[in-house]
Amino acid sequence: MKQKIILLLLFTVAIAFGQEPSEEKADALFRDRAYVKAATMYEGLPKNQKVMQNLADCYYYNGVMDKAAATYQELFAEIGNDS
């Protein structure tokens, strides 16, 4: 019985770790116009220009203008520093 419980717990943990956000998954959701789910994934990713642009666009397309404006502002500040 203990072995079954341990296997069940290991399986559950493996599934949970398999749900980590990835840029590829977020991009696929973005392309499919699943902006709420894509935004949630992008929020958990390391920031780069593409991630921030798509995150800001997700907010914009969902009408979350305060977050969209803040993210665009952060994005443009980063682009200005990199140029």
Secondary structure, DSSP 8 states (H G I E B T S, - for coil): -HHHHHHHHHHHHHHHHHT---HHHHHHHHHTT-HHHHHHHHHTS---HHHHHHHHHHHHHTT-HHHHHHHHHHHHHHHHHH-
